[in-house]
Amino acid sequence: MNENVKRVHETLMENLSSVIVGKERVAELAIISLLCGGHMLLDDVPGTGKTVFAKTFAASLSLDFKRVQCVPDMLPSDLIGVNFFDMKLSEFRFIPGPVFTGILLADEVNRAMPKTQAGLLECMEERQVSVDGKTYSIPSPFMVIATQNPLETKGTFELPEAQLDRFLIKTDMGYPTHEENIEILRRKLNPVAAPVVHTVDRDTVLAASRELEEIYVHHDLLDYATVLVESTRTGSEVLLGASPRALIHLLYVARGFAAIRGRDHVLPDDIKDAAIPVLAHRIVFRNSFGTDKNKAKDYVQKILETAPVPTEQIDFTRKV
């Protein structure tokens, strides 16, 4: 049961741990995002390993990988591609941009202008791009891993709500513990680890994604997830709560947690673990200027603490 999910999870966790010290939670979220067909935003200060993590994750997969260093003068065509007039053939020819890949690393995505950021909207949601009236499909699997520095403001353009809503998961790397810092130094001073090699192919990823679709979710858990999402919209200080897309994403990620934990059904704890990385970045407060970046996380945590959890007497493995 969930054999492909198990293989993807164990292999990627092993590869990531050989390069990244700690960060098992971030690694699990990245794996779940890949299997759910979603995208991930790594939001943290410089030097915490965001880019290294994304490159190691991509290197573990037998998928095409492209990296884009976002800058203010980047154009949408630099991402999605452009029609080029071929003088020899006397016709326009489409040159695909970096989004036509398996894993796209958009480094420092908030340095790109809003016009360029908008170029990611269609491809992230619909797996396609439209250029000069023609639509070009992006093959699956396709995942965007974007990074940004939340503290820097000069030369940056904050991601709008529509862009944030396209990300299945937003999380941060966090500072290492004292012991993890020492291990990081050991590895840098005495590099002995073998290079990361492609160990998970495209067919395995797609098969694992199909296994996630078989994970059972009890009706009471559907109700529980709906209550959590609806509660993000009711606070007096909330201007914008989580969308119906967020509700769907919440169940997707909860299924992912259940699968990597070896179960064929979702438990309340899976939904709780998915709530903050899926919902927090979609909440906008009325007075958002100068808002603590942890305010949305704390808000979702309070909802989790007050919302009634389905009783343990329910057999969540029994389909109704």
Stockholm file with secondary structure:
# STOCKHOLM 1.0

chainA/1-320         MNENVKRVHETLMENLSSVIVGKERVAELAIISLLCGGHMLLDDVPGTGKTVFAKTFAASLSLDFKRVQCVPDMLPSDLIGVNFFDMKLSEFRFIPGPVFTGILLADEVNRAMPKTQAGLLECMEERQVSVDGKTYSIPSPFMVIATQNPLETKGTFELPEAQLDRFLIKTDMGYPTHEENIEILRRKLNPVAAPVVHTVDRDTVLAASRELEEIYVHHDLLDYATVLVESTRTGSEVLLGASPRALIHLLYVARGFAAIRGRDHVLPDDIKDAAIPVLAHRIVFRNSFGTDKNKAKDYVQKILETAPVPTEQIDFTRKV
#=GR chainA/1-320 SS CCHHHHHHHHHHHHHHHHHSSSCHHHHHHHHHHHHTTCCEEEECCTTSSHHHHHHHHHHTBSSCEEEEECCTTCCTHHHHEEEEEETTTTEEEEEECTTSSSEEEEETGGGSCHHHHTHHHHHHHHSEEEETTEEEECCSSCEEEEEECSSCCTTCCCCCHHHHTTCSEEECCCCCCHHHHHHHHHHHHSCCCCCCCCCBCHHHHHHHHHHHTTCBCCHHHHHHHHHHHHHTTCCTTEEECCCHHHHHHHHHHHHHHHHHTTCSBCCHHHHHHHHHHHHGGGCEETTCTTCCTTHHHHHHHHHHHHSCCCCTTSCTTSCC
#=GC SS_cons         CCHHHHHHHHHHHHHHHHHSSSCHHHHHHHHHHHHTTCCEEEECCTTSSHHHHHHHHHHTBSSCEEEEECCTTCCTHHHHEEEEEETTTTEEEEEECTTSSSEEEEETGGGSCHHHHTHHHHHHHHSEEEETTEEEECCSSCEEEEEECSSCCTTCCCCCHHHHTTCSEEECCCCCCHHHHHHHHHHHHSCCCCCCCCCBCHHHHHHHHHHHTTCBCCHHHHHHHHHHHHHTTCCTTEEECCCHHHHHHHHHHHHHHHHHTTCSBCCHHHHHHHHHHHHGGGCEETTCTTCCTTHHHHHHHHHHHHSCCCCTTSCTTSCC
//
